[in-house]
Amino acid sequence: MIRRYIASVVLASLLAPAGSFAGGAALAQTMPPLRPGIVAPDDKAQDPAGAAKRGPAATLERLFQRLHDAATQEEAEGVARLIQRRWARSGSDTADLLMSRAQQALKDKQNELAIELLDRIISLQPDWAEAWNQRANALYLAGDSIRSMLDIGETLKREPRHYGAMMGLGMILRQQGEDKAAMAAFRKALEVYPQFDAVRKAVDALKTEVDGRDA
C-alpha cells in the first residue's frame, strides 16, 4: 500500500503541467543500474559544433533540443553522452570525488557503502540532481524500491528532464505489476529522448497489453 501510494505521488508529479517538457526538453542505461553520471570521454570530440564553448544552461537547453530532434539513434546517443557529462558536474571537487568512489562501490556491489557515500554527497550538494539519481539507483540495487522511488522524485524536482530517472521509475512500476503507470513513465521519457532504445523496447513490450486493456 505504501509503495503504491509513493509510486502514484511520484508519477503524478512527473505528469503534472509544471513538469511538462516543452520543446522536447525533460531510468541512462537500463536499470539496474542507472548511470547518467558516467562521463563521456571529451565534449569537443563528441560535439564538433562546439557546444562546450557556450554557457552551461544555454548549452544544456540546446543539447536537449538536439536530443529530441536527433534523426538517428547513433546521433541521439552522442548527444545523450554530452548531457550526462553535464549532469555529472556538481561544482564541488569534494562531491565529485565522493561520487567517483560511490560509483566504484556500486561497480564492486558494495551497495551499503555507496549509499553512505551518496548520503554525504547529498548533504554537501542537496541541489545536485545526479546525486539523488545515483542514490536512487543504489537503493534499488539494495532492494529498497520505496526509498528509491522517493529519490527519483527528488531527482525529477531538480531536473525534470531526467530521462534516466523516468526510466528507473518505469522499471520499478513494471516490476510491481503497475503496467499502466510504468507505460506513462516510459512515454514521458520518450518525450525527452525519442531515440532511447531501451525505453522504446519497454514500451513495445507493454503496448499490446496496456493499450489493449484500455480499449
C-alpha positions as CSV (number, residue, x, y, z in Angstrom):
1,M,0.0,0.0,0.0
2,I,2.8,2.5,0.9
3,R,4.7,1.5,-2.1
4,R,1.8,2.1,-4.4
5,Y,1.0,5.4,-2.8
6,I,4.6,6.7,-3.2
7,A,4.6,5.5,-6.8
8,S,1.4,7.4,-7.5
9,V,2.7,10.6,-5.9
10,V,6.0,10.5,-7.9
11,L,4.2,9.6,-11.2
12,A,1.6,12.4,-10.6
13,S,4.5,14.9,-10.1
14,L,6.1,13.7,-13.3
15,L,2.9,14.1,-15.3
16,A,1.9,17.5,-13.7
17,P,1.8,20.5,-16.0
18,A,4.7,22.1,-14.1
19,G,6.8,19.2,-15.0
20,S,6.0,19.3,-18.7
21,F,8.7,19.2,-21.3
22,A,8.1,21.9,-23.8
23,G,10.2,21.6,-27.0
24,G,11.2,18.1,-26.1
25,A,13.3,19.2,-23.0
26,A,12.8,16.8,-20.0
27,L,15.9,5.2,-15.6
28,A,21.0,6.3,-18.9
29,Q,21.3,2.8,-19.3
30,T,18.6,0.3,-18.4
31,M,18.1,-0.3,-14.7
32,P,19.9,-1.7,-13.0
33,P,22.0,0.3,-13.0
34,L,21.0,3.9,-13.9
35,R,24.3,5.6,-14.7
36,P,23.7,9.0,-16.1
37,G,26.7,10.2,-14.1
38,I,29.2,8.3,-16.3
39,V,31.4,10.8,-18.0
40,A,31.9,10.9,-21.8
41,P,35.5,11.0,-23.0
42,D,35.6,14.6,-24.2
43,D,33.0,17.2,-25.1
44,K,34.8,18.7,-28.1
45,A,35.4,15.3,-29.6
46,Q,31.8,14.3,-29.1
47,D,30.4,17.8,-30.1
48,P,32.0,19.2,-33.2
49,A,29.6,22.1,-33.2
50,G,31.5,23.4,-30.2
51,A,28.6,23.4,-27.7
52,A,31.0,23.2,-24.8
53,K,32.1,26.8,-25.5
54,R,28.6,28.1,-24.7
55,G,27.1,28.9,-21.3
56,P,26.2,25.7,-19.3
57,A,22.4,26.4,-19.0
58,A,22.1,27.5,-22.7
59,T,24.2,24.6,-23.8
60,L,22.1,22.1,-21.9
61,E,18.9,23.5,-23.4
62,R,20.4,23.2,-26.9
63,L,21.5,19.7,-26.2
64,F,18.0,18.7,-25.1
65,Q,16.6,20.1,-28.3
66,R,19.2,18.2,-30.3
67,L,18.4,15.1,-28.3
68,H,14.7,15.5,-29.1
69,D,15.3,16.2,-32.8
70,A,18.0,13.6,-33.5
71,A,17.3,11.7,-36.7
72,T,19.2,8.5,-35.7
73,Q,19.8,6.5,-32.6
74,E,23.6,7.0,-33.0
75,E,23.2,10.8,-33.1
76,A,20.9,10.8,-30.1
77,E,23.3,8.6,-28.1
78,G,26.1,11.0,-28.8
79,V,24.0,14.0,-27.5
80,A,22.9,12.0,-24.5
81,R,26.5,11.4,-23.5
82,L,27.1,15.1,-23.5
83,I,24.0,15.7,-21.4
84,Q,25.2,13.0,-19.0
85,R,28.6,14.7,-18.8
86,R,26.9,17.9,-17.6
87,W,24.7,16.1,-15.1
88,A,27.9,14.6,-13.7
89,R,29.3,18.0,-12.7
90,S,28.4,19.1,-9.1
91,G,30.5,22.2,-8.9
92,S,32.3,20.7,-5.9
93,D,35.6,18.8,-6.2
94,T,34.8,17.1,-2.9
95,A,31.4,15.9,-4.1
96,D,32.8,14.8,-7.4
97,L,35.5,12.7,-5.7
98,L,32.9,11.1,-3.4
99,M,30.7,10.4,-6.4
100,S,33.6,8.6,-8.2
101,R,34.0,6.5,-5.0
102,A,30.3,5.8,-4.8
103,Q,30.2,4.6,-8.4
104,Q,33.1,2.4,-7.8
105,A,31.4,0.9,-4.8
106,L,28.3,0.2,-6.9
107,K,30.6,-1.4,-9.5
108,D,32.0,-3.6,-6.7
109,K,28.5,-4.4,-5.5
110,Q,29.2,-2.6,-2.2
111,N,25.7,-1.1,-2.1
112,E,25.6,0.0,1.5
113,L,29.0,1.8,1.1
114,A,27.7,3.5,-2.0
115,I,24.5,4.7,-0.2
116,E,26.6,6.0,2.7
117,L,28.8,8.0,0.3
118,L,25.8,9.3,-1.6
119,D,24.2,10.4,1.7
120,R,27.3,12.5,2.3
121,I,27.2,13.9,-1.2
122,I,23.6,14.9,-0.9
123,S,24.3,16.7,2.4
124,L,27.1,18.6,0.6
125,Q,25.2,19.3,-2.6
126,P,21.5,18.9,-1.9
127,D,20.5,20.5,-5.3
128,W,22.6,18.2,-7.4
129,A,20.0,16.1,-9.2
130,E,22.5,13.4,-10.2
131,A,23.4,12.7,-6.6
132,W,19.7,11.9,-5.9
133,N,19.5,9.8,-9.1
134,Q,22.6,7.8,-8.2
135,R,21.3,7.2,-4.7
136,A,18.0,6.0,-6.2
137,N,20.0,3.5,-8.2
138,A,22.0,2.4,-5.2
139,L,18.8,1.9,-3.1
140,Y,17.2,0.0,-5.9
141,L,20.1,-2.3,-6.1
142,A,20.0,-2.7,-2.3
143,G,16.3,-3.9,-2.6
144,D,14.7,-0.7,-1.2
145,S,12.3,0.3,-4.0
146,I,10.3,2.6,-1.8
147,R,13.2,4.9,-0.9
148,S,14.5,4.5,-4.5
149,M,11.2,6.0,-5.8
150,L,11.4,8.8,-3.3
151,D,14.8,9.7,-4.6
152,I,13.6,9.5,-8.1
153,G,11.0,12.1,-7.2
154,E,13.8,14.3,-5.7
155,T,15.8,13.9,-8.9
156,L,12.9,15.0,-11.1
157,K,12.2,18.0,-8.9
158,R,15.7,19.2,-9.6
159,E,16.0,18.0,-13.3
160,P,12.5,17.3,-14.7
161,R,14.1,16.2,-18.0
162,H,16.0,13.3,-16.4
163,Y,15.0,10.6,-18.8
164,G,17.2,8.1,-16.8
165,A,15.2,8.7,-13.6
166,M,11.9,8.4,-15.6
167,M,13.0,5.0,-17.0
168,G,14.0,3.9,-13.5
169,L,10.6,4.8,-12.2
170,G,9.0,2.9,-15.1
171,M,11.2,-0.2,-14.4
172,I,10.2,-0.2,-10.7
173,L,6.5,0.2,-11.5
174,R,6.6,-2.6,-14.1
175,Q,8.2,-4.9,-11.5
176,Q,5.4,-4.1,-9.1
177,G,2.8,-5.0,-11.8
178,E,1.7,-1.4,-12.3
179,D,2.0,-1.7,-16.1
180,K,-0.2,1.3,-17.0
181,A,1.7,3.6,-14.7
182,A,5.0,2.2,-16.0
183,M,3.9,2.9,-19.5
184,A,3.2,6.5,-18.6
185,A,6.7,7.0,-17.1
186,F,8.3,5.3,-20.2
187,R,6.3,7.5,-22.6
188,K,7.3,10.6,-20.7
189,A,11.0,9.6,-21.1
190,L,10.4,9.3,-24.8
191,E,9.1,12.8,-25.0
192,V,12.5,13.9,-23.9
193,Y,14.6,11.3,-25.7
194,P,12.6,9.8,-28.6
195,Q,15.5,7.6,-29.7
196,F,16.0,6.0,-26.2
197,D,16.2,2.4,-27.5
198,A,15.8,0.6,-24.1
199,V,12.7,2.7,-23.3
200,R,11.2,2.1,-26.8
201,K,11.7,-1.6,-26.3
202,A,10.0,-1.4,-22.9
203,V,7.1,0.5,-24.4
204,D,6.7,-2.0,-27.3
205,A,6.7,-4.9,-24.7
206,L,3.9,-3.3,-22.8
207,K,1.9,-1.6,-25.6
208,T,-0.3,-4.5,-26.6
209,E,-1.2,-5.4,-23.0
210,V,-1.7,-1.9,-21.7
211,D,-3.3,-0.3,-24.7
212,G,-5.4,-3.4,-25.4
213,R,-6.6,-3.4,-21.8
214,D,-7.7,0.3,-22.1
215,A,-9.5,-0.3,-25.4
